[in-house]
């Protein structure tokens, strides 16, 4: 993002707001993954240790979730880049 029209204090404030939003988004993603994988994988509550099957399930679940999130992020970036290119073409910049 271009904050060149803002003064230094405003730029710093905008940067903090963006960082806060990114942290909130990350925590939401992480919490969603934990909840989904726990619900899918936790089967036996008689032991505090995970069984081999539960460990495998958690590993597969997190791998899948993170790969999915990465792919969605890449698609979003591609879409965003395409929209930026289209906007530049329309404005002649």
ROLUM-525248 format. One record per residue (C-alpha): x, y, z; residue number from 1. Coordinates in pm, 1 decimal. Example, Ala and Ser with C-alpha at 12.3 -4.5 7.8 and 13.67 -1.06 7.14 Angstrom:
BEGIN
<rec east="1230.0" north="-450.0" up="780.0" seq="1"/>
<rec east="1367.0" north="-106.0" up="714.0" seq="2"/>
This chain:
BEGIN
<rec east="0.0" north="0.0" up="0.0" seq="1"/>
<rec east="110.1" north="351.1" up="-71.5" seq="2"/>
<rec east="96.9" north="577.6" up="231.6" seq="3"/>
<rec east="305.1" north="855.2" up="75.9" seq="4"/>
<rec east="18.5" north="1103.9" up="105.9" seq="5"/>
<rec east="25.1" north="1065.1" up="486.6" seq="6"/>
<rec east="269.9" north="1227.2" up="727.2" seq="7"/>
<rec east="506.5" north="1012.8" up="933.2" seq="8"/>
<rec east="273.9" north="973.4" up="1232.4" seq="9"/>
<rec east="-18.3" north="877.8" up="1008.3" seq="10"/>
<rec east="199.3" north="628.8" up="818.9" seq="11"/>
<rec east="306.9" north="468.5" up="1146.8" seq="12"/>
<rec east="-54.2" north="449.8" up="1265.2" seq="13"/>
<rec east="-167.3" north="289.3" up="938.2" seq="14"/>
<rec east="117.8" north="39.1" up="959.1" seq="15"/>
<rec east="16.2" north="-53.5" up="1316.4" seq="16"/>
<rec east="-347.2" north="-96.0" up="1210.2" seq="17"/>
<rec east="-247.5" north="-323.0" up="921.9" seq="18"/>
<rec east="-19.1" north="-528.8" up="1146.0" seq="19"/>
<rec east="-297.7" north="-562.1" up="1403.9" seq="20"/>
<rec east="-543.0" north="-676.4" up="1134.9" seq="21"/>
<rec east="-290.2" north="-926.8" up="1000.4" seq="22"/>
<rec east="-237.7" north="-1068.3" up="1350.1" seq="23"/>
<rec east="-613.9" north="-1096.3" up="1402.0" seq="24"/>
<rec east="-649.4" north="-1273.9" up="1067.0" seq="25"/>
<rec east="-365.9" north="-1511.9" up="1155.2" seq="26"/>
<rec east="-516.4" north="-1591.1" up="1495.4" seq="27"/>
<rec east="-855.8" north="-1652.6" up="1335.3" seq="28"/>
<rec east="-695.2" north="-1887.7" up="1082.4" seq="29"/>
<rec east="-495.6" north="-2067.8" up="1352.5" seq="30"/>
<rec east="-796.0" north="-2100.9" up="1585.4" seq="31"/>
<rec east="-1008.5" north="-2235.4" up="1301.3" seq="32"/>
<rec east="-743.7" north="-2493.1" up="1216.4" seq="33"/>
<rec east="-707.2" north="-2602.6" up="1579.0" seq="34"/>
<rec east="-1082.8" north="-2637.4" up="1623.7" seq="35"/>
<rec east="-1133.5" north="-2823.1" up="1296.2" seq="36"/>
<rec east="-844.5" north="-3063.4" up="1349.1" seq="37"/>
<rec east="-932.1" north="-3125.4" up="1714.6" seq="38"/>
<rec east="-1292.0" north="-3207.0" up="1626.3" seq="39"/>
<rec east="-1182.8" north="-3434.0" up="1342.4" seq="40"/>
<rec east="-896.9" north="-3611.2" up="1518.8" seq="41"/>
<rec east="-948.9" north="-3626.4" up="1896.0" seq="42"/>
<rec east="-1121.1" north="-3958.2" up="1959.4" seq="43"/>
<rec east="-1000.3" north="-4098.2" up="2290.3" seq="44"/>
<rec east="-1012.7" north="-3882.6" up="2602.2" seq="45"/>
<rec east="-895.6" north="-4153.3" up="2840.9" seq="46"/>
<rec east="-531.7" north="-4047.7" up="2797.8" seq="47"/>
<rec east="-371.1" north="-3706.4" up="2781.7" seq="48"/>
<rec east="-133.0" north="-3832.8" up="2512.1" seq="49"/>
<rec east="-239.1" north="-3859.1" up="2149.3" seq="50"/>
<rec east="-261.5" north="-4203.1" up="1996.6" seq="51"/>
<rec east="-64.3" north="-4281.9" up="1682.6" seq="52"/>
<rec east="-380.7" north="-4251.2" up="1473.3" seq="53"/>
<rec east="-464.8" north="-3916.0" up="1631.6" seq="54"/>
<rec east="-111.3" north="-3785.8" up="1569.0" seq="55"/>
<rec east="-130.8" north="-3890.8" up="1204.4" seq="56"/>
<rec east="-475.0" north="-3734.7" up="1170.7" seq="57"/>
<rec east="-359.4" north="-3404.4" up="1322.8" seq="58"/>
<rec east="-53.3" north="-3395.2" up="1094.5" seq="59"/>
<rec east="-263.6" north="-3462.7" up="784.5" seq="60"/>
<rec east="-532.2" north="-3217.3" up="891.9" seq="61"/>
<rec east="-288.3" north="-2932.2" up="956.4" seq="62"/>
<rec east="-97.4" north="-3000.0" up="634.6" seq="63"/>
<rec east="-418.8" north="-2993.2" up="434.0" seq="64"/>
<rec east="-549.6" north="-2683.6" up="608.6" seq="65"/>
<rec east="-225.6" north="-2490.4" up="558.4" seq="66"/>
<rec east="-192.7" north="-2595.5" up="193.9" seq="67"/>
<rec east="-551.4" north="-2489.0" up="133.3" seq="68"/>
<rec east="-492.1" north="-2151.8" up="300.6" seq="69"/>
<rec east="-173.1" north="-2102.8" up="100.4" seq="70"/>
<rec east="-354.2" north="-2182.0" up="-223.5" seq="71"/>
<rec east="-642.0" north="-1946.0" up="-143.4" seq="72"/>
<rec east="-389.8" north="-1672.8" up="-61.7" seq="73"/>
<rec east="-208.3" north="-1728.4" up="-391.1" seq="74"/>
<rec east="-534.8" north="-1714.0" up="-585.5" seq="75"/>
<rec east="-633.8" north="-1397.9" up="-403.8" seq="76"/>
<rec east="-296.2" north="-1240.6" up="-488.0" seq="77"/>
<rec east="-337.3" north="-1338.7" up="-854.4" seq="78"/>
<rec east="-686.7" north="-1190.5" up="-860.8" seq="79"/>
<rec east="-566.3" north="-875.7" up="-687.5" seq="80"/>
<rec east="-277.8" north="-837.4" up="-935.6" seq="81"/>
<rec east="-519.0" north="-883.8" up="-1225.3" seq="82"/>
<rec east="-752.1" north="-619.7" up="-1085.6" seq="83"/>
<rec east="-459.1" north="-378.9" up="-1040.5" seq="84"/>
<rec east="-349.0" north="-435.7" up="-1399.7" seq="85"/>
<rec east="-702.9" north="-381.0" up="-1524.6" seq="86"/>
<rec east="-736.1" north="-60.4" up="-1321.0" seq="87"/>
<rec east="-406.2" north="73.4" up="-1461.0" seq="88"/>
<rec east="-515.1" north="-8.2" up="-1816.4" seq="89"/>
<rec east="-844.8" north="170.1" up="-1766.7" seq="90"/>
<rec east="-682.5" north="481.2" up="-1622.3" seq="91"/>
<rec east="-397.4" north="481.4" up="-1873.4" seq="92"/>
<rec east="-125.3" north="476.8" up="-1606.0" seq="93"/>
